């Protein structure tokens, strides 16, 4: 990828800093309210023990604990995942991950999404290179991305398990199934492309997810994916986890090497894979919410001075982070074999 390409597909910066800082604080408080003081972890009635979501290995090593949620690293494949994880039907964050005072910020979120969603659609359209195609949007949310494909004459099926989001997408003209991909009854080899935007962390059974994705796609079809990168620059300051608030609730977290392995072992060829992110925006917001003293390395004045300089010059520094493969998000284009 050239530097221009990397910048083109970088997540759209969120400008409403006060809103983001309030979101981080709200998510933290939602977690803390559920912690068992005796263990320092979320109370057992909310959680259940589990194995690796990809290889089913039970052996693991400690990775991190944030706000009562324990993350471990699989001893076999290296996947980072919650153990224990929320029981079926349990939502640790009430009212949505980016919600303040329990209210959805639909219009604001649509405006925020529009910039990078346009870039994503251009990437998909140019890669598929067909005047009309059939697209599967996994985790379609409000349908912001899919509306562009529908307007271009494509047929789109969206998957969205959250009822309120699914209803908003339907009102916008999208065909939506209220289901996870693992549960959806989709015709075999019926889609020309699939998009998995920022939801790949959610499946509790990655092998089943991959099998259903492979089954739904025609041979040679494209998969477009964006997901948090747990081998990112920001994670080095934040105990091995992302700084974006919703990522604290990820069922599993993939570094670039693990994500590539999952696709290559389940019938896909990885065509492109790179990182791009808002590491410095996330770190700035984290510091505003909780202070520098919560960062790894905060006791070293030189480390903190370097980070402050990077944040102050993020327009120049973030592309360097991205080019080094340390961006907060990873982007992947894979082909179904």
Secondary structure as the mmCIF struct_conf table of DSSP 4:
data_model
#
loop_
_struct_conf.conf_type_id
_struct_conf.id
_struct_conf.beg_label_comp_id
_struct_conf.beg_label_asym_id
_struct_conf.beg_label_seq_id
_struct_conf.end_label_comp_id
_struct_conf.end_label_asym_id
_struct_conf.end_label_seq_id
HELX_RH_AL_P HELX_RH_AL_P1 UNK A 3 UNK A 8
TURN_TY1_P TURN_TY1_P1 UNK A 9 UNK A 9
BEND BEND1 UNK A 10 UNK A 10
HELX_LH_PP_P HELX_LH_PP_P1 UNK A 11 UNK A 14
HELX_RH_AL_P HELX_RH_AL_P2 UNK A 17 UNK A 32
TURN_TY1_P TURN_TY1_P2 UNK A 33 UNK A 34
STRN STRN1 UNK A 35 UNK A 36
TURN_TY1_P TURN_TY1_P3 UNK A 37 UNK A 40
STRN STRN2 UNK A 41 UNK A 42
HELX_RH_3T_P HELX_RH_3T_P1 UNK A 44 UNK A 46
STRN STRN3 UNK A 47 UNK A 48
TURN_TY1_P TURN_TY1_P4 UNK A 53 UNK A 55
STRN STRN4 UNK A 60 UNK A 66
TURN_TY1_P TURN_TY1_P5 UNK A 67 UNK A 68
STRN STRN5 UNK A 69 UNK A 74
TURN_TY1_P TURN_TY1_P6 UNK A 75 UNK A 77
STRN STRN6 UNK A 80 UNK A 82
BEND BEND2 UNK A 83 UNK A 84
STRN STRN7 UNK A 85 UNK A 86
HELX_LH_PP_P HELX_LH_PP_P2 UNK A 87 UNK A 87
TURN_TY1_P TURN_TY1_P7 UNK A 88 UNK A 89
BEND BEND3 UNK A 92 UNK A 93
TURN_TY1_P TURN_TY1_P8 UNK A 94 UNK A 95
TURN_TY1_P TURN_TY1_P9 UNK A 97 UNK A 98
STRN STRN8 UNK A 100 UNK A 100
TURN_TY1_P TURN_TY1_P10 UNK A 101 UNK A 102
STRN STRN9 UNK A 103 UNK A 103
HELX_RH_AL_P HELX_RH_AL_P3 UNK A 106 UNK A 128
BEND BEND4 UNK A 131 UNK A 132
STRN STRN10 UNK A 134 UNK A 138
TURN_TY1_P TURN_TY1_P11 UNK A 139 UNK A 139
TURN_TY1_P TURN_TY1_P12 UNK A 141 UNK A 142
BEND BEND5 UNK A 143 UNK A 143
HELX_RH_AL_P HELX_RH_AL_P4 UNK A 144 UNK A 151
TURN_TY1_P TURN_TY1_P13 UNK A 152 UNK A 153
STRN STRN11 UNK A 155 UNK A 159
BEND BEND6 UNK A 162 UNK A 162
HELX_RH_AL_P HELX_RH_AL_P5 UNK A 163 UNK A 171
TURN_TY1_P TURN_TY1_P14 UNK A 172 UNK A 173
STRN STRN12 UNK A 175 UNK A 177
BEND BEND7 UNK A 179 UNK A 179
TURN_TY1_P TURN_TY1_P15 UNK A 181 UNK A 183
TURN_TY1_P TURN_TY1_P16 UNK A 188 UNK A 189
STRN STRN13 UNK A 191 UNK A 197
BEND BEND8 UNK A 198 UNK A 198
TURN_TY1_P TURN_TY1_P17 UNK A 200 UNK A 201
BEND BEND9 UNK A 204 UNK A 204
HELX_RH_AL_P HELX_RH_AL_P6 UNK A 206 UNK A 216
STRN STRN14 UNK A 217 UNK A 228
TURN_TY1_P TURN_TY1_P18 UNK A 230 UNK A 231
BEND BEND10 UNK A 232 UNK A 232
TURN_TY1_P TURN_TY1_P19 UNK A 233 UNK A 233
HELX_RH_3T_P HELX_RH_3T_P2 UNK A 234 UNK A 236
TURN_TY1_P TURN_TY1_P20 UNK A 237 UNK A 240
BEND BEND11 UNK A 241 UNK A 241
BEND BEND12 UNK A 243 UNK A 244
HELX_RH_3T_P HELX_RH_3T_P3 UNK A 245 UNK A 249
BEND BEND13 UNK A 251 UNK A 251
STRN STRN15 UNK A 252 UNK A 253
HELX_RH_AL_P HELX_RH_AL_P7 UNK A 256 UNK A 264
TURN_TY1_P TURN_TY1_P21 UNK A 265 UNK A 267
STRN STRN16 UNK A 268 UNK A 276
HELX_RH_AL_P HELX_RH_AL_P8 UNK A 279 UNK A 290
HELX_RH_3T_P HELX_RH_3T_P4 UNK A 292 UNK A 294
BEND BEND14 UNK A 295 UNK A 295
TURN_TY1_P TURN_TY1_P22 UNK A 296 UNK A 299
HELX_RH_AL_P HELX_RH_AL_P9 UNK A 301 UNK A 312
TURN_TY1_P TURN_TY1_P23 UNK A 313 UNK A 313
HELX_RH_AL_P HELX_RH_AL_P10 UNK A 314 UNK A 323
TURN_TY1_P TURN_TY1_P24 UNK A 324 UNK A 325
BEND BEND15 UNK A 328 UNK A 328
STRN STRN17 UNK A 329 UNK A 336
#
